[in-house]
Amino acid sequence: MKKIYFYDSSKKSKVEFISLVENKVKIYVCGPTVYDNSHLGHARSAIAFDLLHRVLKANGYEVIFAKNFTDIDDKIIKKMKEENKSLEEITNFYIKTYKNDMETLNILPNSIEPKATANLEAMQEMIEDLLKKDIAYKTEDSVYFDVSKDNLYGSLSNQASDEKSIARVEINKEKRNSSDFALWKFEKENDVSYITSFGRGRPGWHIECSAMIKKHLAYTNLPYQIDIHCGGADLLFPHHENEASQTRCSTGQNLAKYWMHNGFVNINGEKMSKSLGNSFFLKDVLKSYSGEVVRFYLLSTSYRANINFNEEDLISAKKRLDKLYRVKKRVYGSSSSLVNKKFEDSILEALNDDLNTSLALSIIDEFINISNDALDKNPKDKAQKQEIFANIEFIEKTLGFGGSDAYSYFQFGIDEISKSKIEELILQRTEAKKNKDFTKADKIRDELSAMNISIMDTPSGVVWEKL
């Protein structure tokens, strides 16, 4: 296998990836808290680690890819009260919308999608173990994790306390240390709660991921439970630090061999945040741009870098992607042959170097130029067209764009009524040509042109696009 390098957030450096078990990789990504629609931050994380998934598969690895849903949380309870709906009604609705959005972005299906509420027993077992070891302790309001019992606490993030969070809340005098965090929150009035051996309540956020990884993914006979743990950069501390500590103290294993984090989406120079009122819902962007364009745009910046979202750059990204589809149009109807080995190796070499999409996209730009030149010289070369088509299929398989129908891609944004009218005119033109009424056929073509619709007669029928 080719060598792969990733930036490991815990080591603060790029390291060679060596899987725990040969040819197999286990990945866990922190998924959304399902109380609202997906935003661009969700899209950024999903696309970044979908690329990781695809690159590992392209290198021959068997990948088990897990993404959780946090379906019990303060925000969810607040939404329940606002809309007078059950927890299941709220969470099931937003899980469904999230999955639909991910499909639009061409995210590969997850191997496992654990929900917090379906894994309460695993959380209880881990908390009971920590209580027995006196690493966890009970107070009036919660079961807390005693960070002083873990001499490696802070080693993942190089940060030992969440000073901002501590400053925001009233000091709990029952806590042993100010940095101790809640594993289980005891029931409050009008709260969602579950019965356990240590008291009725609901889980803290951090315990959920540790318990679900142990239950669904963990190797039990290795120093690490999984190969790679992923999430947004804002999760490194305290969330991932707390996860790592819980797992280490409960199981004696390290949680993950590698830690990878994606950068923020900034809007107007500020980190995207609901509290700042600048959280762009993905559904709003998708009204004007296809999921494929959004994916291409977000891939145009390194997954680790922050991205300053603006529509000008989104438009530029679309124009760049359009060029790939112009080439695909030129080989429309071709079957694929073998991928050009040099092209395949160059793309993988770029992506194997910490998912270097900037380099990969520049290689694709060069491929577009070379393909257009070759097609200009030999427009009827069947073998050449088949190889170009195969290369585009490889792009879709590895980077997740370029897989749409070449004409349908350019039809985005046309409403169904207009589409029906266009299809009806095309049928009338086809009928006119059958009847050798070429004057009528040309008149219909002119009418379509006036609507900014271009048509092309192919062996498999008439195809059209919006100019």
GUDOVO-770405 format. One line per 2 residues: number of its first residue (from 1); their letters; for each residue x negated, y negated, z negated of C-alpha. Coordinates in steps of 0.02 Angstrom, whole numbers, always signed. Last residue first. Example, Ala and Ser with C-alpha at 12.3 -4.5 7.8 and 13.67 -1.06 7.14 Angstrom:
! GUDOVO-770405
2) SA) -684 +53 -357 | -615 +225 -390
This chain:
! GUDOVO-770405
467) LK) +1356 -1410 +1032 | +1481 -1289 +957
465) EW) +1458 -1114 +1026 | +1535 -989 +1145
463) VV) +1523 -810 +1203 | +1614 -733 +1350
461) GS) +1609 -544 +1370 | +1490 -397 +1345
459) PT) +1397 -422 +1510 | +1379 -607 +1464
457) DM) +1469 -765 +1522 | +1414 -916 +1421
455) IS) +1519 -1054 +1347 | +1473 -1223 +1273
453) IN) +1600 -1316 +1166 | +1583 -1502 +1138
451) MA) +1774 -1523 +1156 | +1744 -1608 +1324
449) SL) +1644 -1454 +1372 | +1795 -1346 +1334
447) ED) +1903 -1451 +1452 | +1766 -1440 +1585
445) RI) +1765 -1250 +1569 | +1955 -1252 +1585
443) KD) +1943 -1353 +1746 | +1812 -1234 +1813
441) AK) +1927 -1085 +1785 | +2073 -1177 +1864
439) TF) +1972 -1213 +2021 | +1905 -1035 +2018
437) DK) +2077 -958 +2038 | +2005 -789 +2090
435) NK) +2146 -703 +1994 | +2015 -621 +1881
433) KA) +1932 -792 +1864 | +2098 -868 +1808
431) ET) +2120 -730 +1679 | +1947 -762 +1608
429) RQ) +1985 -949 +1602 | +2150 -919 +1512
427) LI) +2060 -804 +1387 | +1928 -939 +1357
425) LE) +2065 -1069 +1331 | +2148 -955 +1202
423) EI) +1982 -927 +1112 | +1954 -1115 +1102
421) KS) +2129 -1147 +1036 | +2110 -1009 +906
419) KS) +1942 -1080 +851 | +2020 -1253 +834
417) IE) +2157 -1184 +721 | +2029 -1083 +621
415) DI) +1921 -1234 +580 | +1751 -1261 +661
413) GF) +1616 -1288 +530 | +1504 -1146 +585
411) QF) +1518 -1101 +769 | +1330 -1113 +801
409) YS) +1296 -959 +694 | +1436 -866 +784
407) YA) +1335 -881 +944 | +1175 -798 +885
405) DS) +1268 -671 +780 | +1197 -685 +605
403) GG) +1038 -597 +548 | +916 -742 +558
401) FG) +900 -763 +370 | +861 -644 +226
399) LT) +672 -661 +215 | +618 -480 +237
397) KE) +763 -396 +327 | +812 -554 +420
395) IF) +634 -587 +477 | +616 -403 +529
393) EI) +774 -418 +635 | +698 -573 +717
391) NA) +542 -471 +759 | +650 -333 +833
389) FI) +739 -459 +945 | +572 -528 +1005
387) EQ) +513 -350 +1040 | +671 -309 +1139
385) KQ) +656 -470 +1240 | +477 -428 +1289
383) AK) +525 -251 +1339 | +665 -319 +1450
381) DK) +560 -447 +1544 | +695 -545 +1636
379) PN) +649 -721 +1576 | +463 -695 +1615
377) KD) +373 -863 +1609 | +507 -960 +1512
375) LA) +535 -809 +1400 | +350 -804 +1355
373) DN) +345 -991 +1316 | +503 -977 +1210
371) SI) +432 -828 +1116 | +266 -916 +1081
369) NI) +356 -1069 +1011 | +474 -965 +903
367) FE) +329 -857 +839 | +234 -1015 +789
365) DI) +384 -1075 +689 | +395 -901 +610
363) IS) +212 -912 +557 | +250 -1084 +482
361) LA) +395 -1005 +388 | +282 -871 +314
359) LS) +153 -1001 +261 | +282 -1106 +170
357) TN) +364 -948 +103 | +211 -896 +2
355) LD) +294 -763 -105 | +149 -753 -227
353) DN) +26 -694 -94 | +122 -541 -36
351) LA) +236 -660 +60 | +93 -725 +169
349) EL) +19 -553 +201 | +193 -487 +236
347) IS) +223 -617 +372 | +51 -589 +450
345) DE) +70 -399 +446 | +240 -404 +532
343) FK) +178 -522 +669 | +23 -417 +702
341) KN) +128 -259 +707 | +255 -328 +832
339) VL) +416 -248 +774 | +464 -92 +871
337) SS) +610 -99 +991 | +772 -194 +969
335) SS) +923 -194 +1084 | +954 -348 +1186
333) GY) +1126 -425 +1201 | +1066 -602 +1168
331) VR) +879 -623 +1200 | +894 -809 +1239
329) KK) +1023 -831 +1101 | +897 -763 +975
327) VR) +774 -896 +1034 | +904 -1032 +1004
325) YL) +940 -948 +836 | +760 -973 +781
323) KD) +769 -1155 +837 | +929 -1182 +736
321) LR) +832 -1134 +579 | +722 -1289 +599
319) KK) +872 -1399 +634 | +957 -1329 +479
317) AS) +803 -1365 +372 | +802 -1545 +434
315) IL) +986 -1563 +386 | +948 -1495 +211
313) DE) +801 -1615 +198 | +915 -1762 +235
311) EN) +1048 -1692 +118 | +942 -1706 -38
309) FN) +886 -1583 -170 | +719 -1620 -250
307) IN) +642 -1448 -273 | +536 -1399 -423
305) AR) +395 -1281 -378 | +388 -1098 -428
303) YS) +493 -1033 -283 | +382 -1125 -159
301) TS) +486 -1242 -52 | +561 -1194 +118
299) LL) +654 -1051 +35 | +786 -1171 -33
297) YF) +819 -1240 +141 | +828 -1068 +222
295) RV) +953 -1009 +91 | +1060 -1165 +110
293) VE) +1057 -1140 +300 | +1108 -958 +280
291) GS) +1248 -1004 +160 | +1322 -1112 +297
289) YS) +1328 -1299 +277 | +1473 -1422 +258
287) KL) +1595 -1331 +144 | +1450 -1229 +75
285) VD) +1382 -1382 -15 | +1543 -1398 -114
283) KL) +1549 -1211 -156 | +1371 -1223 -223
281) FF) +1423 -1342 -358 | +1303 -1486 -376
279) SN) +1265 -1516 -559 | +1228 -1701 -571
277) GL) +1340 -1750 -717 | +1194 -1764 -836
275) SK) +1274 -1639 -955 | +1302 -1517 -811
273) SM) +1117 -1521 -776 | +1006 -1527 -622
271) KE) +835 -1586 -677 | +821 -1771 -634
269) GN) +737 -1853 -485 | +899 -1899 -399
267) IN) +947 -1715 -399 | +815 -1593 -457
265) VF) +828 -1405 -433 | +712 -1324 -558
263) GN) +570 -1202 -529 | +576 -1012 -528
261) HM) +501 -901 -662 | +406 -736 -655
259) WY) +351 -629 -803 | +247 -472 -777
257) KA) +220 -316 -883 | +390 -333 -965
255) LN) +466 -298 -1136 | +313 -245 -1232
253) QG) +344 -86 -1330 | +348 -56 -1518
251) TS) +536 -33 -1504 | +613 -155 -1627
249) CR) +473 -280 -1655 | +418 -286 -1472
247) TQ) +597 -293 -1409 | +646 -435 -1524
245) SA) +486 -532 -1486 | +501 -518 -1297
243) EN) +683 -575 -1301 | +640 -721 -1413
241) EH) +501 -781 -1298 | +617 -755 -1150
239) HP) +752 -866 -1223 | +649 -997 -1314
237) FL) +556 -1035 -1209 | +531 -958 -1036
235) LD) +714 -989 -997 | +690 -1167 -929
233) AG) +578 -1097 -792 | +726 -1001 -721
231) GC) +725 -812 -732 | +628 -653 -699
229) HI) +565 -501 -795 | +451 -385 -697
227) DI) +387 -207 -724 | +503 -141 -859
225) QY) +490 -64 -1033 | +304 -92 -1054
223) PL) +178 +15 -1151 | +251 +173 -1070
221) NT) +348 +322 -1136 | +520 +245 -1156
219) YA) +538 +165 -984 | +677 +40 -1003
217) LH) +812 +4 -875 | +991 +23 -934
215) KK) +990 +34 -1124 | +827 -54 -1166
213) IM) +858 -189 -1036 | +1035 -215 -1101
211) AS) +978 -230 -1281 | +840 -356 -1244
209) CE) +956 -456 -1130 | +1097 -472 -1257
207) IH) +987 -507 -1408 | +942 -680 -1341
205) WG) +1119 -749 -1325 | +1179 -718 -1503
203) PR) +1307 -580 -1517 | +1483 -596 -1586
201) GR) +1565 -584 -1756 | +1624 -459 -1885
199) GF) +1492 -400 -2007 | +1339 -290 -2030
197) ST) +1414 -124 -1977 | +1496 -206 -1827
195) IY) +1670 -270 -1781 | +1688 -390 -1634
193) SV) +1735 -573 -1625 | +1806 -709 -1514
191) DN) +1833 -863 -1624 | +1994 -945 -1682
189) EK) +1916 -972 -1855 | +1735 -919 -1864
187) EF) +1665 -743 -1855 | +1483 -711 -1895
185) KW) +1351 -750 -1765 | +1231 -608 -1724
183) LA) +1048 -615 -1672 | +1029 -796 -1725
181) FD) +858 -878 -1714 | +721 -912 -1840
179) SS) +621 -1067 -1793 | +662 -1162 -1955
177) NR) +597 -1016 -2058 | +680 -914 -2196
175) KE) +852 -978 -2148 | +971 -1006 -2294
173) KN) +935 -1192 -2295 | +1011 -1212 -2121
171) IE) +942 -1377 -2055 | +1077 -1477 -1965
169) VR) +1059 -1463 -1778 | +980 -1572 -1645
167) AI) +805 -1577 -1722 | +795 -1387 -1721
165) SK) +839 -1383 -1535 | +706 -1512 -1493
163) ED) +575 -1426 -1601 | +597 -1255 -1521
161) SA) +453 -1171 -1608 | +302 -1061 -1570
159) QN) +252 -1113 -1394 | +117 -1027 -1294
157) SL) +259 -958 -1187 | +223 -772 -1203
155) SG) +112 -782 -1357 | +238 -881 -1459
153) YL) +278 -737 -1577 | +129 -619 -1576
151) ND) +117 -613 -1767 | +298 -555 -1775
149) KS) +364 -556 -1953 | +357 -747 -1957
147) VD) +492 -750 -1820 | +624 -686 -1942
145) FY) +774 -645 -1832 | +939 -705 -1903
143) VS) +1105 -623 -1941 | +1232 -762 -1952
141) DE) +1343 -881 -2052 | +1321 -835 -2235
139) TK) +1146 -769 -2210 | +1088 -597 -2157
137) YA) +911 -542 -2119 | +811 -476 -1971
135) ID) +630 -420 -1977 | +673 -332 -2139
133) KK) +635 -165 -2052 | +810 -101 -2088
131) LL) +881 -266 -2022 | +782 -249 -1860
129) DE) +850 -73 -1832 | +1028 -130 -1867
127) IM) +1004 -273 -1742 | +946 -152 -1608
125) EQ) +1090 -32 -1638 | +1218 -174 -1638
123) MA) +1151 -238 -1471 | +1167 -65 -1392
121) EL) +1345 -51 -1459 | +1389 -223 -1388
119) NA) +1344 -171 -1210 | +1508 -193 -1115
117) TA) +1533 -368 -1186 | +1362 -422 -1122
115) KP) +1397 -369 -943 | +1273 -259 -851
113) EI) +1252 -278 -663 | +1140 -135 -603
111) SN) +1067 -98 -431 | +1103 -276 -374
109) PL) +1166 -303 -197 | +1049 -402 -83
107) IN) +1082 -589 -79 | +1142 -651 +91
105) LT) +1184 -827 +27 | +1368 -797 +67
103) EM) +1359 -633 -29 | +1290 -728 -178
101) DN) +1436 -849 -170 | +1561 -706 -168
99) KY) +1472 -626 -316 | +1482 -790 -413
97) TK) +1668 -809 -371 | +1703 -633 -435
95) IY) +1602 -658 -594 | +1695 -823 -618
93) FN) +1866 -741 -611 | +1815 -592 -718
91) TI) +1745 -710 -850 | +1897 -821 -870
89) EE) +2031 -686 -862 | +1927 -570 -972
87) LS) +1905 -702 -1108 | +2092 -732 -1109
85) KN) +2172 -891 -1043 | +2239 -1050 -1122
83) EE) +2145 -1158 -996 | +2055 -1271 -1121
81) KM) +2049 -1137 -1257 | +1974 -1006 -1141
79) KK) +1852 -1136 -1072 | +1788 -1173 -1248
77) II) +1766 -986 -1278 | +1666 -972 -1116
75) KD) +1557 -1119 -1164 | +1522 -1044 -1337
73) DI) +1468 -878 -1258 | +1530 -704 -1212
71) DT) +1520 -650 -1030 | +1333 -666 -1001
69) FN) +1320 -573 -836 | +1164 -472 -806
67) KA) +1052 -447 -655 | +964 -281 -627
65) FI) +855 -228 -479 | +790 -51 -465
63) VE) +667 -58 -320 | +590 +87 -225
61) YG) +431 +10 -158 | +376 +21 +24
59) NA) +300 -150 +50 | +460 -211 +134
57) KL) +553 -157 -23 | +438 -264 -131
55) VR) +463 -410 -13 | +652 -391 -14
53) HL) +668 -390 -204 | +549 -538 -222
51) LD) +653 -631 -91 | +809 -589 -192
49) FA) +711 -662 -337 | +695 -834 -259
47) IA) +869 -829 -180 | +958 -793 -344
45) SR) +857 -920 -442 | +888 -1060 -317
43) AH) +1072 -1016 -295 | +1103 -1022 -483
41) GL) +1018 -1192 -490 | +1124 -1249 -342
39) HS) +1284 -1220 -440 | +1397 -1070 -462
37) ND) +1573 -1105 -526 | +1614 -1106 -711
35) YV) +1622 -998 -867 | +1514 -850 -818
33) TP) +1346 -871 -903 | +1236 -830 -755
31) GC) +1102 -696 -731 | +935 -667 -814
29) VY) +840 -559 -690 | +775 -385 -731
27) IK) +659 -291 -614 | +605 -109 -613
25) VK) +481 -60 -478 | +437 +111 -406
23) NE) +298 +163 -283 | +187 +226 -424
21) VL) +257 +199 -597 | +207 +46 -699
19) SI) +186 -56 -541 | +23 -145 -502
17) FE) +42 -328 -454 | -120 -423 -439
15) VK) -126 -581 -542 | -99 -766 -512
13) SK) -122 -866 -670 | -30 -938 -821
11) KS) -46 -769 -909 | +133 -775 -973
9) SD) +202 -855 -815 | +124 -722 -703
7) YF) +97 -791 -528 | +115 -645 -410
5) YI) -8 -550 -302 | +25 -400 -190
3) KK) -106 -282 -119 | -51 -180 +32
1) M) +0 +0 +0
